[in-house]
Amino acid sequence: MTVPRDSVAADRTTHALARGVLDGDDGAAAGTWSFLAAGDSLYPLDALRGAGVYPRSPEPVEQTFATLASLVDRIEALI
């Protein structure tokens, strides 16, 4: 099964949506609702842009890797 490139990019950038909500950024919750409300009416990258996340910029990917690194650190601490 081949995963569309837009879906892979959207998966990485949804961390940016979640991070904004968790950090209490103004408008992040509204952006997340906007993304969810788009459903399948928009391509994932377009829905993310509408929510204020710019998936072609490095920030969402860097946030995803930072989240992953944090999880790895937590797992290592438990071992």
C-alpha positions as CSV (number, residue, x, y, z in Angstrom):
1,M,0.0,0.0,0.0
2,T,1.3,3.4,-0.9
3,V,0.6,6.3,1.4
4,P,0.0,9.6,-0.4
5,R,2.7,12.2,0.2
6,D,0.1,14.7,1.4
7,S,-1.0,12.3,4.1
8,V,2.6,11.8,5.3
9,A,3.2,15.5,5.5
10,A,-0.2,16.0,7.2
11,D,0.7,13.4,9.9
12,R,4.0,15.2,10.7
13,T,2.3,18.6,10.9
14,T,-0.6,17.6,13.1
15,H,2.0,17.6,15.9
16,A,2.2,21.3,15.3
17,L,-1.6,21.6,15.8
18,A,-1.4,19.6,19.0
19,R,1.6,21.6,20.3
20,G,-0.2,24.9,19.8
21,V,-3.2,23.7,21.8
22,L,-1.0,22.2,24.6
23,D,1.1,25.4,24.8
24,G,-2.1,27.5,25.1
25,D,-1.4,29.5,21.9
26,D,-4.2,31.9,21.1
27,G,-6.2,30.6,18.2
28,A,-4.7,27.1,18.2
29,A,-7.9,25.4,19.3
30,A,-9.9,27.2,16.7
31,G,-7.3,26.2,14.1
32,T,-7.5,22.6,15.2
33,W,-11.3,22.7,14.9
34,S,-10.9,24.3,11.4
35,F,-8.7,21.5,10.4
36,L,-11.1,18.8,11.7
37,A,-14.1,20.5,10.2
38,A,-12.5,20.5,6.8
39,G,-12.9,16.7,6.8
40,D,-12.2,15.3,3.4
41,S,-13.4,18.5,1.6
42,L,-9.8,19.7,1.3
43,Y,-6.5,18.1,0.7
44,P,-4.7,17.6,4.0
45,L,-2.0,20.2,3.3
46,D,-4.7,22.8,2.3
47,A,-6.6,22.0,5.5
48,L,-3.5,22.5,7.6
49,R,-2.7,25.8,5.9
50,G,-6.3,26.9,6.8
51,A,-5.6,26.0,10.4
52,G,-2.4,28.1,10.5
53,V,0.2,25.4,10.1
54,Y,2.5,25.7,7.1
55,P,3.5,22.1,6.3
56,R,6.2,22.9,3.8
57,S,8.1,25.0,6.3
58,P,10.7,23.3,8.5
59,E,9.0,24.2,11.8
60,P,6.3,21.4,11.9
61,V,8.9,18.7,11.0
62,E,11.3,20.1,13.7
63,Q,8.4,20.0,16.2
64,T,7.6,16.4,15.3
65,F,11.3,15.3,15.8
66,A,11.4,17.2,19.1
67,T,8.3,15.3,20.2
68,L,9.9,12.0,19.1
69,A,13.1,12.8,20.9
70,S,11.2,13.7,24.1
71,L,9.4,10.3,23.9
72,V,12.7,8.4,23.4
73,D,14.2,10.2,26.4
74,R,11.2,9.2,28.5
75,I,11.4,5.6,27.4
76,E,15.2,5.5,28.1
77,A,14.6,6.9,31.6
78,L,12.2,4.0,32.3
79,I,14.6,1.3,31.1
